[in-house]
């Protein structure tokens, strides 16, 4: 068959009966590979190479390619198709579940691609999968193979510091949550709906803020203040066990107990930043992170609190300061991990009511979760501000009506700058101060 991977490239491929041929999912990931530019001799790994189509494309783009497949016919087809196309690659017979994964000898990689085994059994007899693919599909669900890949990236240094993995999977699988559990950032690159109704997605995975320092100290006055006073690059992160002068909105003191969590990040420098949007993004990141450990439902209360029921378990503060000639934006997050009767009020909750967590556990996952939403970096998908606002709106509207200036109102949405929009008879009203409203269901 002839595979037309884009307007300028086409390759002739021989596809044995039991080998997966290029399809719409292959085209989708090929389009994303094209966005990465030239490989310039960097190392790439394709897991489950099938016919070798994507490995050929990588070679054509200047990558040094290693590839593997559990099907020996796929390995033979890939080697033959690469040779016919005039390229060379190191292709071996193994897979993610193999006891001996020979591709680990080539690590770390600058790029990993993997079209996860997610398709239903083809209807046409001529397209039936062979026993090797049948075994793969029956033994490894998406969660299993993704868990293996994420663990390998983190524990076996599979990706270089600035490397990326592009993974194709069904949209109903929460690949991002699995990545966060292993300290990896993940963001949607592209989606496509197959004719048979299967929605697929390409997710980009990377090491969060890999070029910025991460510091841990036992005690400090305020992590936000520490980062605001330094010339640290974007992504710099400071976490502590105890804050002696932590602060919340309007100068309130954030009381911190030993064993709880406090951390801050430099999110932006030199640009105008909407603090309201940053706080909402951080709130979503906290919820995403905590849901890696417990299914206890959490609520996002505008503008900057996370609740369990009606009680506050986390506070968030976004601050900006002009330092020198630039604006610096910092996000601070404090989470009650342990109950301390001398610190917490009756309106505050702690996570140890439901799950025991160490600050170090929370920090790794939260660092990844926050980067998934807010990090900007070459060759990763752009920040999806509209998606952040949409997710925040859904959660905040779920809290119900608000009491404002003597009357109750329904919540409309969140504005582009993070303000709360409520429905009023004379038209929508934007609110920028959480002190002016009261949430009726939280009384």
C-alpha positions in Angstrom: 0.0 0.0 0.0 1.0 3.6 -0.4 0.9 5.7 2.8 0.5 9.4 2.3 1.5 10.8 5.6 1.3 14.4 4.5 1.2 16.6 1.3 4.9 16.1 0.6 5.7 12.6 1.8 4.4 9.2 0.7 5.9 5.8 1.4 5.3 2.3 -0.1 4.6 -0.3 2.6 4.3 -4.1 2.6 1.8 -5.1 5.2 1.6 -8.8 6.3 -1.8 -10.1 7.3 -1.3 -9.9 11.1 0.4 -6.5 11.1 -1.4 -3.3 12.0 -1.6 -1.0 8.9 -1.5 2.8 8.9 -5.0 4.1 9.7 -6.6 7.4 10.9 -4.9 7.1 14.2 -1.5 6.8 12.4 -2.3 9.9 10.4 -3.2 11.8 13.6 0.0 11.1 15.4 2.0 11.7 12.1 0.5 15.2 12.0 1.7 15.9 15.6 5.2 14.6 14.8 5.4 17.1 12.0 4.8 19.9 14.5 8.0 19.0 16.3 10.2 20.1 13.4 13.4 18.3 12.4 14.9 15.6 14.6 18.5 16.8 14.0 19.9 13.5 15.0 18.1 13.2 18.3 17.0 9.8 19.6 13.4 8.6 19.1 11.6 5.4 20.2 8.5 4.0 18.7 6.8 1.3 20.8 4.5 -1.0 18.8 5.9 0.0 15.4 3.6 -2.3 13.4 4.4 -1.7 9.7 7.1 0.8 10.5 5.2 3.7 8.9 5.8 6.2 11.8 9.4 5.0 12.2 10.0 5.8 8.5 8.5 9.3 9.0 10.8 9.9 12.0 13.8 8.9 10.0 12.7 11.2 7.2 12.5 14.0 9.7 16.1 13.4 10.9 15.5 11.4 14.0 17.8 8.4 15.1 15.1 5.8 15.5 14.8 2.7 17.8 11.6 0.7 17.5 10.0 -2.4 19.0 7.0 -4.7 18.5 5.9 -8.0 20.2 4.9 -9.4 16.8 7.9 -10.8 14.9 6.0 -10.3 11.6 5.7 -6.6 12.4 9.5 -6.4 13.2 10.2 -8.0 9.8 7.8 -5.8 8.0 9.2 -2.6 9.7 12.8 -3.6 8.8 11.9 -4.3 5.2 9.8 -1.2 4.8 12.5 1.0 6.2 15.1 -0.6 3.9 12.9 0.0 0.9 12.4 3.6 1.9 16.2 4.1 2.2 16.4 4.4 6.0 17.9 2.5 8.9 16.6 2.0 12.4 17.3 -0.4 15.4 14.1 -2.6 15.4 13.8 -5.3 18.0 11.2 -7.9 19.0 10.0 -6.9 22.5 7.3 -4.8 24.1 6.3 -3.0 27.3 5.5 -6.2 29.1 8.7 -8.1 28.0 11.1 -9.2 30.7 13.9 -8.1 28.6 13.2 -4.7 27.0 16.3 -4.2 24.9 15.2 -0.7 23.8 16.1 0.4 27.4 19.8 0.1 26.4 19.3 3.1 24.1 17.7 5.4 26.7 17.2 8.2 27.4 15.1 9.3 24.4 14.2 12.8 23.2 10.9 11.5 21.8 8.8 8.4 22.5 5.7 7.6 20.4 3.1 4.9 21.1 -0.2 4.1 19.6 -1.8 2.3 22.5 -3.7 -0.9 21.9 -7.3 0.4 22.1 -9.2 -0.7 19.0 -12.0 -3.2 19.0 -11.4 -6.4 16.9 -11.8 -5.5 13.2 -15.0 -6.7 11.5 -13.3 -7.8 8.3 -11.8 -11.3 8.4 -8.9 -10.1 6.3 -8.0 -7.6 9.0 -8.2 -9.9 12.0 -5.4 -9.4 14.4 -2.8 -12.1 14.9 -2.2 -14.0 18.2 0.5 -11.5 19.3 -1.9 -8.5 19.0 -4.7 -10.5 20.5 -2.6 -11.2 23.5 -1.6 -7.6 23.8 -5.2 -6.3 23.7 -6.5 -8.9 26.2 -3.7 -8.6 28.7 -3.0 -4.9 28.8 -5.7 -2.3 29.2 -4.9 1.4 28.6 -4.3 2.0 32.3 -1.9 -0.9 32.5 0.3 0.1 29.6 0.2 3.7 30.5 1.2 2.9 34.1 4.1 0.9 32.8 5.2 3.7 30.5 4.9 6.5 33.1 6.8 4.4 35.6 9.5 3.7 33.1 9.9 7.4 32.2 10.2 8.4 35.9 12.1 5.5 37.4 14.2 4.3 34.5 15.0 7.7 33.0 13.4 6.9 29.7 13.0 10.5 28.6 15.7 13.1 28.4 15.2 16.2 30.6 13.5 18.1 27.7 12.1 15.0 26.0 8.5 14.4 25.1 6.2 11.3 24.7 3.3 11.4 22.3 0.6 8.8 23.1 -2.5 7.9 21.2 -5.4 6.6 23.4 -9.1 6.6 23.7 -10.5 9.9 25.0 -12.4 8.1 27.8 -9.1 7.0 29.4 -7.6 9.4 32.0 -4.0 9.2 30.9 -3.3 12.6 32.5 -4.1 11.3 36.0 -1.7 8.3 35.5 1.0 10.7 34.4 0.5 13.0 37.4 0.9 10.0 39.8 4.4 9.6 38.4 5.3 13.3 38.5 4.8 13.8 34.7 2.9 16.7 33.0 0.5 15.8 30.3 -1.7 17.9 27.9 -4.0 17.1 25.0 -2.5 17.8 21.5 -5.2 16.7 19.1 -8.4 14.5 18.9 -10.2 12.7 16.2 -13.5 10.7 15.9 -13.3 7.5 14.0 -16.1 6.7 11.6 -17.2 3.9 13.9 -17.6 6.4 16.8 -14.3 5.8 18.7 -12.9 9.1 19.9 -9.1 9.1 20.1 -6.6 11.6 21.4 -2.9 12.4 21.2 -1.5 13.4 24.6 1.9 15.0 25.0 3.8 14.0 28.2 6.9 15.8 29.6 9.0 16.5 32.7 7.4 19.5 34.4 9.4 22.7 34.4 12.6 20.7 33.8 14.9 23.6 33.6 13.8 25.5 36.7 15.0 24.9 40.3 12.9 23.0 42.9 13.8 23.8 46.5 12.5 22.2 49.7 13.1 23.8 53.1 11.9 22.7 56.5 10.7 26.2 57.5 10.3 29.7 56.0 8.3 32.8 56.6 6.4 32.7 53.3 7.1 30.7 50.1 5.3 33.3 48.0 7.4 36.1 49.5 10.6 34.1 49.0 10.0 33.6 45.3 8.7 37.2 44.7 11.9 38.6 46.1 14.2 36.5 43.9 15.1 36.6 40.1 14.1 33.0 39.7 13.0 31.7 36.2 9.5 30.7 35.4 8.7 27.3 36.9 10.9 27.8 39.9 9.3 26.1 42.9 9.7 26.3 46.7 8.0 24.0 49.2 8.2 23.9 53.0 6.8 22.0 55.9 6.1 25.1 58.0 5.3 28.7 57.1 5.7 31.1 60.0 4.1 34.1 58.1 2.1 32.5 55.3 -0.7 34.8 53.9 -4.0 34.5 52.2 -6.2 37.0 50.4 -6.5 40.6 51.7 -3.4 40.1 53.9 -4.9 37.4 56.1 -2.5 35.1 57.9 -2.4 31.4 56.6 -1.8 29.2 59.6 0.4 26.3 58.8 0.8 23.1 60.9 3.9 20.9 60.8 3.2 18.0 58.3 0.9 20.1 56.2 1.7 21.4 52.7 2.8 24.8 51.5 4.3 25.5 48.1 4.8 28.3 45.6 5.6 28.6 41.9 6.9 31.4 39.6 4.3 31.2 36.9 5.1 34.1 34.6 7.5 37.1 34.2 7.2 40.1 32.0 3.6 39.6 30.9 0.3 40.9 32.0 -1.2 38.1 34.1 -4.8 37.7 35.3 -4.4 36.6 38.9 -8.0 35.4 39.0 -7.4 32.9 36.2 -4.1 31.7 37.8 -6.0 31.0 41.1 -8.7 29.1 39.3 -6.1 27.1 37.4 -4.3 26.3 40.6 -7.6 25.2 42.1 -8.2 22.8 39.3 -4.6 21.5 39.6 -5.1 20.9 43.4 -8.3 18.9 42.7 -6.6 16.9 39.9 -3.7 16.2 42.2 -5.7 15.1 45.2 -7.9 12.9 43.1 -4.7 10.8 42.4 -5.0 9.7 46.0 -8.7 9.7 46.9 -12.1 9.8 45.2 -13.5 12.0 48.0 -15.3 14.8 46.1 -13.8 18.2 46.3 -15.4 21.6 45.4 -13.9 24.7 43.9 -15.1 27.8 45.6 -14.6 31.0 43.7 -12.2 32.7 43.9 -9.5 30.7 45.6 -10.6 27.9 48.0 -10.9 24.1 47.8 -13.7 22.6 50.0 -14.6 19.2 51.3 -18.3 19.6 51.9 -18.7 23.0 53.4 -15.2 23.1 55.0 -12.0 24.6 53.5 -9.1 22.2 53.0 -6.9 24.3 50.7 -6.2 28.0 50.1 -4.6 29.5 47.0 -3.1 33.0 46.5 -1.8 34.4 43.2 0.3 37.5 43.6 2.2 39.8 41.3 5.0 42.2 41.9 7.1 44.4 39.7 10.8 43.6 40.2 13.3 45.6 38.2 11.7 46.1 34.8 9.4 43.1 34.8 6.2 41.8 36.4 6.5 38.6 38.3 3.5 36.3 39.0 3.6 33.7 41.8 1.0 31.1 42.9 1.0 29.9 46.5 -0.9 26.8 47.6 -1.5 25.6 51.2 -3.2 22.3 51.9 -4.3 20.9 55.3 -2.9 17.4 55.2 -3.1 16.8 59.0 -5.6 17.9 61.6 -4.2 20.2 64.3 -6.8 21.5 66.8 -4.6 24.5 67.6 -4.5 25.6 64.0 -7.7 24.6 62.2 -11.1 26.1 62.9 -14.4 24.3 62.8 -14.9 25.6 59.2 -11.7 23.9 58.0 -11.0 20.3 57.1 -7.9 18.2 56.7 -7.2 15.4 54.2 -6.1 12.9 56.9 -9.9 12.5 57.6 -9.9 10.5 54.4 -6.3 9.6 53.3 -2.9 9.8 54.8 -0.5 11.8 52.6 3.0 13.1 53.0 3.9 16.6 51.8 6.5 15.1 49.4 3.8 12.9 47.8 1.5 15.8 47.3 4.2 18.1 46.0 5.3 15.7 43.2 1.8 15.2 41.9 0.8 18.9 42.3 3.9 20.1 40.5 3.0 17.9 37.5 -0.7 18.8 37.6 0.0 22.6 37.7 2.5 22.3 34.8 -0.1 20.4 32.8 -2.3 23.4 33.0 0.1 26.4 32.9 3.6 25.5 31.7 4.6 27.1 28.3 7.4 25.3 26.5 8.6 24.7 23.0 7.0 21.8 21.1 4.2 21.2 23.7 0.6 22.2 23.1 -0.2 25.8 24.1 -1.9 26.6 27.4 -5.7 26.1 27.0 -7.0 29.1 28.9 -10.5 28.6 27.6 -10.5 25.0 28.9 -9.3 26.1 32.3 -12.1 28.7 32.5 -14.7 26.2 31.3 -13.7 23.6 33.9 -13.7 26.2 36.6 -17.1 27.4 35.6 -18.7 24.0 35.7 -17.3 23.4 39.2 -18.2 26.8 40.6 -21.7 26.7 39.1 -22.2 23.4 41.0 -22.0 25.3 44.3 -25.4 26.8 43.5 -26.7 30.4 44.0 -25.0 33.4 45.6 -26.3 36.2 47.9 -25.2 39.6 46.6 -26.4 43.0 47.7 -29.5 41.7 49.4 -30.7 39.3 46.7 -29.9 35.8 45.5 -28.6 35.1 42.0 -27.6 32.2 39.9 -24.1 31.9 38.6 -23.6 32.4 34.9 -20.0 31.7 34.2 -16.4 32.8 34.7 -15.1 35.8 32.7 -11.8 35.6 30.7 -10.0 37.5 33.5 -11.3 35.1 36.2 -14.2 37.3 37.5 -17.4 35.7 38.6 -20.4 36.5 36.3 -23.9 36.2 37.9 -27.3 36.5 36.2 -29.2 39.7 37.0 -32.5 41.0 35.7 -30.8 44.0 34.1 -28.0 41.8 32.6 -25.0 39.8 33.7 -22.9 41.4 36.5 -19.1 40.8 36.9 -17.8 40.4 40.4 -14.1 40.7 41.2 -14.2 40.5 45.0 -15.2 37.3 46.8 -15.9 39.2 50.0 -19.0 40.8 48.4 -20.9 37.5 47.9 -22.1 34.7 50.0 -22.7 31.1 48.8 -26.2 30.1 49.9 -25.5 26.4 50.0 -22.4 27.0 52.2 -24.2 28.8 55.0 
